[in-house]
Amino acid sequence: MQEVYTPADARQAFYRLLKQVATEHKPVTIQQKDKKLDTVIVPKSDWDAIQETLYLSQTETLDHVNRREKDDSSFTNVDDIDWNNLS
């Protein structure tokens, strides 16, 4: 379950929260009176992974990968590759 803090509580525990989020990879929500202002703190590495996944999804690359994984005819045995003659 995601931890939720008020802005005042988050301010008091800010450095501890940053370390916790970074080491445990568990997001923390800062909840405000106006729900449109709620904020989530996530580690940068997780954020980068989310952005990459969104990009791959938007460019339909994920769909292509999923189709290739389901297509048995596109399987290549790594032992069958002539590594010395790749161009």
C-alpha distances in whole Angstrom, upper triangle without the diagonal:
4,6,9,13,16,19,21,18,17,21,21,19,19,21,18,15,17,18,14,13,16,16,13,12,9,9,10,11,14,15,18,21,22,19,21,20,17,16,13,14,14,16,20,20,17,19,22,21,19,23,24,23,24,27,28,27,29,32,31,31,28,30,33,31,30,33,35,33,34,37,39,42,40,39,41,42,41,44,46,46,49,47,51,52,49,50
4,6,10,13,16,18,15,14,18,18,16,16,18,16,12,14,15,12,11,14,15,12,11,7,6,6,7,11,12,15,18,19,16,18,17,13,12,10,11,11,14,17,18,15,16,20,19,17,20,23,21,22,25,26,25,27,30,30,30,28,30,33,31,30,34,35,33,34,38,40,43,41,40,42,42,42,45,47,46,49,47,50,51,48,49
4,7,10,13,14,12,11,14,15,13,13,15,13,10,13,14,11,10,14,15,12,12,8,7,5,6,9,10,14,17,18,16,18,17,13,12,10,10,12,14,18,19,17,18,21,21,20,22,25,24,25,28,29,28,30,33,33,33,31,33,36,34,34,37,39,37,38,42,43,46,44,43,45,45,45,48,50,49,52,50,53,54,51,51
4,7,10,12,10,9,13,14,12,13,16,14,11,14,16,13,12,16,17,15,15,11,9,6,5,6,6,10,13,14,13,15,14,10,10,9,10,13,16,19,21,19,19,22,23,21,23,26,25,25,28,30,29,30,34,34,35,32,35,38,36,35,39,40,39,40,44,46,48,46,46,47,48,47,50,52,51,54,52,55,56,53,53
4,6,8,6,6,9,10,10,10,14,13,10,13,15,14,13,17,18,17,17,14,11,8,6,5,6,9,12,14,13,15,13,10,10,10,11,14,17,20,22,20,20,24,25,23,25,28,28,27,30,32,32,33,36,37,37,35,37,40,39,38,42,43,42,43,47,49,51,49,49,50,51,50,53,55,54,56,54,57,58,55,55
4,5,5,6,8,10,11,11,15,15,12,15,18,17,16,19,21,20,20,17,14,11,8,6,5,6,9,12,12,14,11,9,10,12,13,16,19,22,25,23,22,26,27,25,27,30,30,29,32,34,33,34,37,38,39,37,39,42,41,41,44,46,44,46,49,52,54,52,51,53,54,53,56,58,57,59,57,60,61,57,57
4,6,5,6,9,10,10,13,14,12,14,17,17,16,19,21,21,20,18,15,11,10,6,7,7,10,12,12,14,11,9,10,11,12,16,19,21,24,22,21,25,26,25,26,29,30,29,31,34,33,34,37,38,39,37,40,43,42,41,45,46,45,47,50,52,55,52,52,53,54,53,56,58,57,59,56,59,60,57,56
4,5,5,6,9,10,13,14,13,15,18,18,18,21,23,22,22,20,18,14,13,9,10,10,12,15,16,17,14,13,13,15,15,19,21,23,26,25,24,28,29,28,29,33,33,32,35,37,37,37,40,42,42,41,43,46,45,45,48,50,48,50,53,56,58,55,55,56,57,56,59,61,59,62,59,62,63,59,59
4,5,5,6,8,12,11,10,13,15,15,15,18,20,19,20,17,16,12,11,9,10,11,14,17,17,19,16,14,14,14,14,17,19,22,25,24,23,27,28,27,29,32,32,32,34,37,36,37,40,41,41,40,42,45,44,43,47,48,47,48,52,54,56,54,53,54,55,54,57,59,58,60,57,60,61,58,58
4,5,5,5,9,9,7,10,13,12,12,15,17,17,17,15,13,9,9,7,10,11,14,16,16,18,14,12,11,11,11,14,16,18,21,20,20,23,25,24,25,28,29,29,31,33,33,34,37,38,38,37,39,42,41,41,44,45,44,46,49,51,53,51,50,51,52,50,54,56,54,57,54,57,58,54,55
4,6,5,9,10,9,11,14,14,15,17,19,19,20,18,16,13,12,10,12,13,16,18,18,19,16,14,13,14,13,16,17,20,23,22,22,25,27,26,27,30,31,31,33,35,35,36,39,40,40,39,42,44,43,43,47,48,46,49,52,54,56,53,53,53,54,52,56,58,56,58,56,58,59,56,56
4,6,8,9,9,12,14,14,15,18,19,20,20,19,17,14,15,12,15,15,18,21,21,22,19,17,16,17,15,18,19,22,25,24,24,27,29,28,30,33,33,33,36,38,38,39,42,43,43,41,44,47,45,45,49,50,48,50,54,55,58,55,54,55,55,54,57,59,58,60,57,60,61,58,58
4,6,5,6,9,10,10,12,14,15,16,17,15,14,12,13,12,14,16,19,21,21,23,19,17,15,15,13,15,16,19,22,21,22,25,26,26,27,30,31,31,33,36,36,37,39,41,40,39,42,44,42,42,46,47,45,47,50,52,55,52,51,52,52,50,53,56,54,56,54,56,58,55,55
4,6,5,6,9,10,11,12,14,15,16,15,13,11,12,11,14,16,19,21,20,21,18,16,14,13,11,13,14,16,19,19,19,22,24,23,25,27,28,29,31,33,33,34,37,38,38,36,40,42,40,40,44,45,43,46,49,50,53,50,49,50,50,48,52,54,52,54,51,54,55,52,52
4,5,5,6,9,10,11,12,14,15,15,14,13,15,14,18,19,23,24,24,24,21,19,16,15,12,13,13,15,18,18,19,21,23,23,25,27,28,29,31,33,34,35,37,39,38,36,40,42,40,40,44,44,43,45,48,50,52,49,48,49,49,47,50,52,51,52,49,52,53,50,51
4,5,5,6,9,10,11,12,13,13,13,11,14,14,17,20,23,25,24,25,22,19,17,15,12,13,13,16,18,18,19,22,23,24,25,28,28,29,31,33,34,35,38,39,38,36,39,41,39,40,43,44,42,44,48,49,51,49,47,48,48,46,49,52,50,52,49,52,53,51,51
4,5,5,6,8,10,10,11,10,9,8,10,11,14,17,21,22,21,22,19,16,13,11,9,10,11,14,16,16,16,19,20,20,22,25,25,26,28,30,31,32,34,36,35,33,36,38,37,37,40,41,39,42,45,46,49,46,45,46,46,45,48,50,48,51,48,51,52,49,49
4,5,5,6,9,10,10,10,10,9,12,12,16,19,22,23,22,22,19,17,14,11,8,9,8,11,13,13,14,17,18,19,20,22,24,24,26,28,29,30,32,34,33,31,35,37,35,35,39,39,38,40,43,45,47,44,43,44,44,42,45,48,46,48,45,48,49,46,46
4,6,5,6,8,10,11,11,11,15,16,19,22,26,27,25,26,23,20,17,15,11,11,9,12,13,14,15,18,19,20,22,23,25,26,28,29,30,32,34,35,34,32,36,37,35,36,39,39,38,40,43,45,47,44,43,43,43,41,44,47,45,47,44,47,48,45,46
4,5,5,6,8,8,9,9,13,14,18,21,24,26,24,25,22,19,16,13,10,10,9,13,14,14,15,18,19,19,22,23,24,25,28,29,29,31,33,34,33,31,34,36,34,34,38,38,36,39,42,43,46,43,42,42,42,41,44,46,45,47,44,47,49,46,47
4,6,5,5,5,6,7,11,13,16,19,23,24,21,22,20,17,14,10,7,6,6,10,11,10,12,15,15,15,18,20,20,22,24,25,26,28,30,31,30,28,31,33,31,31,35,35,34,36,39,41,43,40,39,40,40,39,42,44,43,45,42,45,47,43,44
4,6,6,8,9,11,14,16,19,22,26,27,24,25,22,20,16,13,9,7,5,8,9,9,11,13,14,15,17,19,20,21,23,24,25,27,29,30,29,27,31,32,30,31,34,34,33,35,38,40,42,39,38,38,38,36,39,42,40,42,40,42,44,41,41
4,6,8,11,12,16,18,22,25,29,29,27,28,25,22,19,16,13,10,8,11,11,11,14,16,16,17,20,21,21,23,25,26,27,29,31,32,30,28,32,33,31,31,35,35,33,35,38,39,42,39,38,38,38,36,39,41,40,42,39,42,44,41,42
4,5,9,11,14,17,20,24,27,28,25,26,24,21,18,15,12,10,9,12,12,11,14,16,16,17,20,21,21,23,25,26,26,29,31,31,30,27,30,32,30,30,33,34,31,34,37,38,41,38,37,37,37,36,38,41,40,43,40,43,45,42,43
4,6,10,13,16,19,22,26,26,23,24,22,19,16,12,10,7,6,10,9,7,10,13,12,13,16,17,17,19,21,22,23,25,27,27,26,24,27,29,27,27,30,31,29,31,34,36,38,36,34,35,35,34,37,39,38,41,38,41,43,40,40
4,7,10,13,16,19,23,23,20,21,20,16,14,10,9,7,8,12,12,10,12,15,14,14,17,19,18,20,22,23,23,25,28,28,27,25,28,30,28,28,32,32,30,32,36,37,40,37,36,37,38,37,40,42,41,44,42,45,46,43,43
4,7,10,13,16,19,20,17,18,16,13,10,6,6,5,8,11,12,9,10,14,14,13,16,18,18,18,21,23,22,24,27,27,27,25,28,30,28,28,32,33,31,33,36,38,41,38,38,39,40,38,42,44,43,45,43,46,47,44,44
4,7,9,13,16,17,15,16,14,11,8,6,5,7,10,13,15,13,13,17,17,16,18,21,21,21,24,26,25,27,30,30,30,28,31,34,32,32,35,36,35,37,40,42,44,42,41,43,43,42,46,48,46,49,47,50,51,47,48
4,6,9,13,13,11,12,11,7,6,4,6,9,13,15,17,15,15,18,19,17,19,22,22,21,24,26,25,26,30,31,31,29,31,34,33,33,36,37,36,38,41,43,46,43,43,44,45,45,48,50,49,51,49,52,53,49,50
4,7,10,11,10,11,9,6,5,6,8,11,15,17,20,18,17,20,22,20,21,24,24,24,26,29,28,29,32,33,33,32,34,37,36,36,39,41,39,41,44,47,49,47,46,48,49,48,51,53,52,54,52,55,55,52,52
4,7,8,7,9,8,5,7,9,11,15,18,20,23,21,19,23,24,22,23,27,26,25,28,30,29,30,33,34,35,33,35,38,37,37,40,42,41,42,45,48,50,48,48,50,51,50,53,55,54,57,54,57,58,54,54
4,5,6,8,6,6,8,11,14,17,21,23,25,23,22,25,27,24,25,29,28,27,30,32,31,31,35,36,37,35,37,41,40,39,43,45,44,45,48,51,53,51,51,52,54,53,57,58,57,59,57,60,60,57,57
4,6,9,8,8,12,15,18,21,24,26,29,27,25,29,30,27,28,32,31,29,32,35,33,33,37,38,39,38,40,43,42,42,45,47,46,47,50,53,55,53,53,55,57,56,60,61,60,62,60,63,64,60,60
4,5,6,7,11,14,17,21,24,26,28,26,24,27,29,26,26,30,29,27,30,33,31,31,34,35,37,36,37,40,40,40,43,45,44,45,48,51,53,51,52,54,55,55,58,60,58,61,59,62,62,58,58
4,5,5,9,12,15,18,22,23,26,23,21,25,26,22,23,27,26,24,27,30,28,28,31,32,34,32,34,37,37,36,39,41,41,42,45,48,50,48,48,50,52,51,55,56,55,58,56,59,59,55,55
4,6,9,12,15,18,21,22,25,22,20,23,24,21,21,25,24,22,25,28,26,25,29,30,32,31,32,35,35,35,38,40,40,41,44,47,49,46,47,49,51,50,54,55,54,56,54,57,57,53,53
4,6,10,13,16,20,20,23,21,19,22,24,21,21,25,25,23,25,28,27,26,30,31,33,32,33,37,36,36,39,41,41,42,45,48,50,47,48,49,51,50,54,55,54,56,54,57,57,53,53
4,7,10,13,17,18,21,19,17,20,22,19,20,23,23,21,24,27,26,26,29,30,31,30,32,35,35,34,37,39,38,40,43,46,48,45,46,47,49,48,52,53,52,54,52,55,55,52,51
4,7,10,13,15,18,15,14,17,18,16,17,21,21,19,22,25,24,24,27,29,29,28,30,33,33,33,36,37,36,38,41,44,46,43,43,45,46,45,49,50,49,51,49,52,52,49,48
4,6,10,12,14,12,11,15,16,13,15,18,18,18,20,23,22,23,26,27,27,26,28,31,30,30,33,35,34,36,39,41,43,41,41,42,43,42,46,47,46,48,46,49,49,46,46
4,7,9,12,10,9,13,14,13,15,18,18,18,21,23,23,24,27,28,28,26,29,32,30,30,34,35,34,36,39,41,43,41,40,41,42,41,44,46,44,47,44,47,48,45,45
4,6,8,7,6,10,11,10,12,15,15,16,18,20,21,22,24,26,25,23,26,29,27,27,31,32,31,33,36,38,40,37,37,38,38,37,40,42,41,43,41,43,44,41,41
4,5,5,6,9,10,11,12,14,15,17,18,20,21,23,25,26,25,23,27,29,27,27,31,31,30,33,35,37,39,36,36,36,37,35,38,40,39,41,38,41,42,39,39
4,5,5,6,9,10,10,12,14,15,16,18,20,21,22,24,23,22,26,27,25,27,30,30,29,32,35,36,38,35,35,35,36,34,37,39,37,39,36,39,40,36,36
4,5,5,6,9,10,11,12,14,15,17,18,20,21,23,21,20,24,25,23,24,27,27,26,29,32,33,35,32,31,31,32,30,33,35,34,36,33,36,36,33,34
4,5,5,6,9,10,11,12,14,15,16,18,20,21,20,18,22,23,21,22,26,26,25,27,30,32,34,31,31,31,32,31,34,36,34,37,34,37,38,35,35
4,5,5,6,9,10,11,12,14,15,16,18,20,19,18,21,23,22,23,26,27,26,29,31,33,35,32,32,33,34,32,36,37,36,38,36,38,39,35,35
4,5,5,6,9,10,10,12,14,15,17,18,17,16,20,21,20,21,25,25,24,27,29,32,33,30,30,30,31,30,33,35,33,35,32,35,35,32,32
4,5,5,6,9,10,10,12,14,15,16,15,14,17,19,17,18,22,22,21,24,26,28,30,27,27,27,28,27,31,32,30,33,31,33,34,30,31
4,5,5,6,9,10,10,12,14,15,15,13,16,18,17,18,21,22,22,24,26,29,31,28,28,29,31,30,33,34,33,35,33,36,37,33,33
4,5,5,6,9,10,10,12,14,14,13,16,18,17,19,22,23,22,25,27,30,31,28,28,29,31,30,34,35,33,35,33,36,36,32,32
4,5,5,6,8,10,11,12,11,11,14,15,14,16,19,19,19,22,24,27,28,25,25,26,28,26,30,31,29,31,29,32,32,28,28
4,5,5,6,9,10,10,10,8,12,13,12,13,17,17,17,20,22,24,26,23,24,25,27,26,30,31,29,32,30,33,33,29,29
4,5,5,6,9,10,10,9,12,14,14,15,18,19,19,21,24,27,28,25,26,27,30,29,33,34,32,34,33,36,35,32,31
4,5,5,6,8,8,9,12,13,14,15,18,19,19,22,23,26,27,24,25,26,29,28,32,32,30,32,31,33,33,29,28
4,6,5,6,5,6,9,10,10,12,14,15,16,18,20,22,23,20,21,23,25,25,29,29,27,29,28,31,30,27,26
4,5,5,6,5,7,10,10,11,13,15,16,17,19,23,24,21,22,24,27,27,31,31,29,32,31,34,33,30,29
4,5,8,8,10,12,13,14,16,18,19,20,22,25,26,23,25,27,30,30,33,33,31,34,33,36,35,31,30
4,5,8,9,10,12,13,14,16,18,19,20,23,24,21,23,24,27,27,31,31,29,31,30,33,31,28,27
4,5,5,6,9,10,11,13,14,16,17,20,21,18,20,22,25,26,29,29,27,30,29,32,31,27,27
4,5,5,6,9,10,11,12,14,15,18,19,16,18,19,22,22,26,26,24,27,26,29,28,24,24
4,5,5,6,9,10,10,12,14,17,19,16,17,19,22,22,26,26,25,28,27,30,29,26,26
4,5,5,6,9,10,11,12,16,17,15,17,19,22,23,27,26,25,28,28,31,30,27,27
4,5,5,6,9,10,11,14,14,12,14,16,19,20,24,23,22,25,25,28,27,23,23
4,5,5,6,9,10,13,14,11,12,14,17,18,21,21,20,23,23,26,25,22,23
4,5,5,6,9,12,14,12,13,15,18,19,23,23,22,26,26,29,28,25,26
4,5,5,6,10,11,10,12,15,18,19,23,22,22,25,26,29,28,25,25
4,5,5,8,9,6,8,11,14,16,19,18,18,21,22,25,24,21,22
4,6,7,10,8,8,11,13,15,18,18,18,22,22,26,26,23,24
4,6,9,9,9,13,15,18,21,20,21,25,25,29,28,26,27
4,5,6,7,11,14,17,19,18,19,22,24,27,26,24,25
4,5,6,9,11,15,17,16,17,21,22,26,25,23,25
4,6,8,11,14,16,14,16,19,21,24,23,21,22
4,6,10,12,15,13,14,17,18,22,20,18,19
4,7,9,12,11,12,15,17,20,20,18,20
4,6,9,7,8,12,13,17,16,14,17
4,5,5,7,11,12,16,16,15,18
4,5,6,9,9,13,14,13,16
4,6,8,9,12,14,14,17
4,6,9,12,12,12,16
4,6,9,9,8,12
4,6,6,7,10
4,6,6,9
4,6,9
4,6
4
